[in-house]
Structure formats: C-alpha cells, structure tokens
Amino acid sequence: MRKLFPILIYLASIAIMSLAIAMPVNAKSPNIPDKEVCYVLMDAKTGRFFAEQNADRQIRPASLTKILTAIVALENGDLQQEVKVSQEAVYDIGRGGMNIGIMAGETGLTLENMLNVMLIKSANEAANIIAENVAPSRKEYMDMMNRRARELGATNTYFVNPSGKDTEKEDADHFSTARDIAIMARHAMTIPEFRKIVATEYYEGMPSTNKHEKWDVLRNTNKLLWYDNTYPYTVNGKECEYTVTGIKTGYTAAAGNNLVISATGEDGMELIAVVMHVMTANKVYGYATELLRYGFENYSMQKLTDAGVTVKSVIVDGAAEDSNILDLVTESGFSIALPVQPDGTAGNDIETRLDIPNVINAPVRKGDVIGTVEYISDGKVLGEVNLIAARTISKAPAVTAQDTGAEDSDPEQHYSYALSYILLAASGFVLLRTILKKISRRVKKKRYEYRYYRGPNNL
C-alpha cells in the first residue's frame, strides 16, 4: 500500500491539472443573487449565450411583447400609412396599462408614429392600433406574431395580445421566456428602423390631429438611455466604456420588472442582456448592467481571418493556361467574441469547415464565389465567409479537325492511304474467292463418293 500511495498522489495531481486546463478561463458567473430572476446574456452577432439563469422558464413578458409586435409591423406594414383608431384599441389596454391618451377616431397619425409611441413610451393603445391596421383584425395579427415567433426560433412563446397586458382572464395564456425574448430582440436589432427607434431618448414627432393640437415630448422608458448612455468596464486593468443602444422595458404587477438592453463595447462586440421577473423595483437595471459588465470584461472580439487570405488551392478542369492551380481566398474578414485570457488575448476554440465543389471547371473569373469557409463551435455554425477566385482562368478552346492538322496534310499521303485500302480490299477478295472454290470442290467430291461408292446400289 505504501508503494501505491505515491502513485495515487501522482495520478491525482495529473487529474487535477487536467481539470484545471479543461475548465473555462472565465468560470465566474454574473453577480445576480436572486435565484428567481430569469436572465440571459447573448452575443448579438452569433446568437451564442454567455450566461443564463432560468432561461427557459415560461413567464409573463409584460411590454417586452412589443418587440415582436414591432417586428411584424415593420416586416409587413407601410410606415407612412395613416392609421384608424378604434374605440376598442383605445379602451383595451388593461388595468393600469400605459397609454398617451390617443382618442378613438383620431386622424393624422401614421404607423411610424405608432411604432415610436409603442417602443419609446410603451403605450398599449399604440400596440392595439398597430395590430388593427396591419392585419384585418387583432386576432389575425396575433396569428402573424405567433407564427413569426416560431420562425425565429422562439418556440416557448405564445402571445394573445400585442401589448403584453396580463390583467384579464383572456390574457392567461400570454407567456414567453428570457431566451425567446433575446432571440426576438436580436432579430429586431437587425431592422434599421427598429434600431433607430429604440435608441431614441426623446420623441417629438407626434403631429397635430383632430383631437390633439400638440403632444407632450415622450421620453424613453429605458433609463439607461437617459443623459449619458455610456458605462465603464475594465479589461485586464484597462478602463473602457460600452454604449447602450436600446431596447425595451416592461412591467406589470404579475410579471414584475423586465428589461432588454443592447450595448456595444469599444472593440465592436454587441451584447444583448435580458432580465425578467425582478419583483423588487429598480433592481432590474442593476442586474442588467451587471450582465453587461460581466460580458464585456470576460469576452472580446477576436479576428479569425482577414480579407484576401488564401484558404485552399484547387485544380481547375479545362484551363487554357499552363497552370490550372487556383487559389481560393476569403472575400471578407471575420471576427467573433471569444473568452478573454489572463494575458489579455482571446481564446480560440473555433473549428473551420470548407464547402467547395468537387469539380471546378474553366472559365473562372477573378472574384467569382467558389465556396465558403464556416466557423464552428460546439457543433454550431457561428458564421461563414465566401471563398473567391484569386485570379482569372480562361477555358481551353475546343479541339477541331483543323487543330489536328488533318486538312493541311500532304495530298500524296492521302493517295497512298487510299491505294493501300484498295489493295487490302482486293487481297481480301482474292483470298475469299480461293477459299470458296476449295469448299466447292470438297462438296462435289463428297457427293461423287456418296453416289458411286456408298449409295443405295452398293449396299
């Protein structure tokens, strides 16, 4: 046993060292002590999640619903369309529902106005007005919203109204998750008009109408956009700042405080933080900024490739040039968020996969897209870059009789070939005739022998 003890110690130390190597560099989680809070932290570029808690718990989303309401409106509506304001749209805002006092029958308001009012001031009547004007009915608009949620991958979401109200019996089946909200928010931020609206601190674009000569200036409910929308973080002792770029708040008594925040760091990395079901007032902002701080201090952008980098050389069939070797180069650069290492660099656990045709035929023009290189982590494709031809390769001309020189050959040679064919044919004919004569003589001889020596008279 004593002899085994040093061996066991050695093996244990090896195991501990291996475990330490395998563990992620940034093992700490965000400092959010409330275990009932639902949150995710997402890389906006790739959709990867860097941190999460209760991410798939189905809960009330309150006005975060309006992110999807806006997506469907922007993808299907006309911003300059004048909207009709029904009494139902104005009244059906839920008990204590946010509104700005739009009146039934009010004219002169556009879909663009309603989107700004809904996303900046979180007005419930604006959400209803949008739904009733983009679709034939609110019910049909909800069908569009739920279908779009599934298409985006938000499969644990089901909405029964466009505003997020949850005070009535008919609102009981209205739910989503922190992960689904992040998925929808990520897509919404790819729509330029959405991104512009949710980054606006003040909205002063409401026009005079038959019901309102003027409107109050509307201030964004997202307090992280107020005053200075930049916030500090530190990477290996270096002081940096991220900038908040949106996007949406939400609150009801049942849902608690909900918040989605997008922000961009100094290196261009954009993060989306979703915090939901915070039942203590004002803590939601602290939790959201803690998520962003964690993300920016533990992850950074790393360039995986530049434009014009040779990835592979291939053979081009049918090339006219002496060399049929073609370099395939990256059409653009590609950067991705990776964990920050202690030395300040970013770790790289990314694999690459090439998608190139088995056969490449000439002609090929410089800049033609030949294939792609995909960047993969944990089996998930994070992005891809086109592979293009580095040079032009012409197609070899087709081979013809003239190219072989047949028409330019010596006429005497043609005559010689013809005479040879004729003599060969004549020789064959003579040989065949001789063989036939021999066969004929043998047949006659057999008949003669049979008649005179073996016939019936000689039996």
Buried (B, 14 or more C-beta within 10 A) or exposed (E): EEEEEEEEEEEEEEEEEEEEEEEEEBEEEBEBEBEEBBBBBBBBBBBBBBBBBBBEBEBBBBBBBBBBBBBBBBEEBEEEBEBBBBEEBBEBBBEEBBBBEBEBEBEBBBBBBBBBBBBBBBBBBBBBBBBBBBBEEBEEBBEBBBEBBEEBBBEBBBBBBBBBBBBEEEBEEBBBBBBBBBBBBBBBBEBEBBBEBBBBBEBEBBEEBEBBEEBEEBBBBBBBBEEEBEBEBEBEEEEBEBBBBBBBBBBBEEBBBBBBBBBBBBBEBBBBBBBBBBEEEEBBBBBBBBBBBBBBBBBBBBEBBEEEBEBBEBEBEBBEBEEBEBBBBBBEEBBBBBBBBEEEEBBEEBEEEEEBEEEBEBBBEEEBEBBBBBBBBEEEEBBBBBBBBBBBBBBBEEEEEEEEEEEEEEEEEEEEEEEEEEEEEEEEEEEEEEEEEEEEEEEEEEEEEEEEEEEEEEE
